[in-house]
Amino acid sequence: MQEEPGPRLPPWGFAGLLFLALCTRALSNEILGLKLPGEPPLTANTVCLTLSGLSKRQLGLCLRSPDVTASALQGLHIAVHECQHQLRDQRWNCSALEGGGRLPHHSAILKRGFRESAFSFSMLAAGVMHAVATACSLGKLVVTENLKRKCKCHGTSGSCQFKTCWRATPEFRAVGAALRERLGRAIFIDTHNRNSGAFQPRLRPRRLSGELVYFEKSPDFCERDPTVGSPGTRGRACNKTSRLLDGCGSLCCGRGHNVLRQTRVERCHCRFHWCCYVLCDECKVTEWVNVCK
């Protein structure tokens, strides 16, 4: 009997996600204009040599366009935070993507085929696309579909004798919400048990273009399991009056919850630092919270 194929990293992988932005060399000089006044100039040393795990080819791409890489990294930061917002009521809430200064590709869930994996990859792609304005798979599709028409009036004394209009990228919250909606209708791709990776034929094929697809059934994410990128739900705050996914009954997986008076330090007043990390103040918050056992 042949073994079933094990989990596989999607063929385009994280390297393609990050360095697809570097393919458009013409963007380099434009992105240099995004530097904040008073910030040190971008150099290959301040960007590329601080990144671990790059192949020789990837390092070469980064050294040629450190400014584009910097913007791509900021896009990843935006994407991780938006991912946490969109899945804040889910058992898996994207916290595994935030690895204490490490890039998201270290997370085990990105090496699996879960629907959460597909959502994470698309969110990261959209973040890079949003920051660098280049092509990235489903991320590009969602951003371009949500382009907004913005106009500016020209005339004397505030009149609008004529106006100019243009298409602008949406707020990233709109992009995150669009991807969150697609997560709910993500399509499972079944495979033959022949170690070939061939798709099972359907009598009525579904249109896959623009949809999230996955090939592994997700675990329940109730307990900590580093092999699938699950931090578990113990210690998560829950809503005891809610019967939805954020309710203590669902989020705590039947283990019950405690009511605690908690003083916590949370990040606040966050801002992007060029380059390539998020710098936040620390604020103390004291409150009564329901916490999963």
Secondary structure, DSSP 4 states (H G I P E B T S, - for coil): -PPPP-----TTHHHHHHHGGGG-TTHHHHHHTTPPTTPPPP-HHHHGGG--S--HHHHHHHHH-HHHHHHHHHHHHHHHHHHHHHTTTSSS-SGGG-BTTB-GGGSGGGGS--HHHHHHHHHHHHHHHHHH----HHHHHHHHHT-EEEEEEE-GGG--SEEEEEEEPPPHHHHHHHHHHHHTTPEE--B-SSSS-PBPP-SSPPP-TTS-EESS------SEEGGGTEE-STT-EEBTT--STTBHHHHTTTS-EEEEEEEEEEEEEEEEETTTEEEEEEEEEEEEEEEE-
